[in-house]
Amino acid sequence: MDKAAIRRLLMLTVGASVLSCLFVLSYGYAMHAPAPHRVRVDVVASAPTTAQVRDRLEKAAPGGFEVRTRGSEQDARTDILDTSVYGALVVPPSGPARVLTAGADGVSLQQVVSGQLGGVARKLDRPVRAVDEVPLPAGDRSGQSSFGYEIGLVVPGVIGSVGLYLFGRRIRLWFRVAAAAGYAVLSAALGVVVLDAALGALTGSPWTLMATGAAASMAFLLTMAAAHALFGLPGTALGAGAMLVVGNAANGSTVPAPLLPDVYRQLSPWLPNGAAVRAFRGVVYFSGHGVAQPLLALALWALGALTVISFADLLHTRQKRRSGLRHEQIHATPTVIHLRRRHAARRSATERSAPTAPGRA
């Protein structure tokens, strides 16, 4: 009986089960109880009416809404179009109240905002008329095409990064980075061809969408490359855990960011998954408004990964000059192992150079 093989199978079974549990925990935490948290809305009404709206929203959903006063319906409409707010309630001196929302911000978020604002308006004894200022097109009626684009970049990117590491681990890191850049551009372009030209789901800005997709894909791939440079193949668990277990659960698509629970709500805008989804929506539906922060988040992930890769490459260069190891072996060795060996060598040299105690002479 091969006990080693049985032990490996047992470890694989337990490891896969733990991974499954982490997925269930992460996605379950994100989706089990969506509720509004400081959702920004405008109110266009008289001062007494605005005060009533604010009080009733606070009673209906404590801490759920952040009310801003605007002078006109056009101001509120502008705020929705530039993503400053998620909805608005317009209460004129007479006639029906109007609830303005943006379906492109997420259907579930639109339902929460319109339901709460509409309920408040009805308590003011006003008929309510709902207006969708940024409706979803017929090609993306569920509003999930941005998520489809994001997951189509991140999942193959994580899998492909493992192949880039295995086939390129014995050569300089920058060759892997170059291959990742080529994949990022090509995968983003093909994704736009499918979602824009073929399906008509994300339309109107193909070149900008492709550039944004390439930026998102590079952030995913460089993060994986940095994890592999640091830890080797085990780094896959670190990168994939951040982007697949946590990142996709908190990406703000299935559950919009303002409805996510604590921690995930704060992380969502700064994780590459959430930044990618928000950037895609901003490009396609909001004329580029609101994409500065998501693009900043993607740039920070890419720059952080490049910093780690540059450090690892510099360490490899120094090892080539000082070590008798083959270059292929140096490139294939994870950075943490190089650092551990350097620390051990310095410690050994220090011990050898230390003076012998008189009692040991």
PyMOL commands that set and color helices and strands:
alter all, ss='L'
color gray80, all
select helices_A, chain A and resi 3-31+47-60+73-81+103-105+107-123+138-140+145-168+173-198+206-231+235-247+257-259+264-270+272-285+292-322+327-332+335-353+358-360
alter helices_A, ss='H'
color red, helices_A
select strands_A, chain A and resi 39-44+65-69+87-90+97-101+128-132
alter strands_A, ss='S'
color yellow, strands_A
deselect
rebuild
show_as cartoon
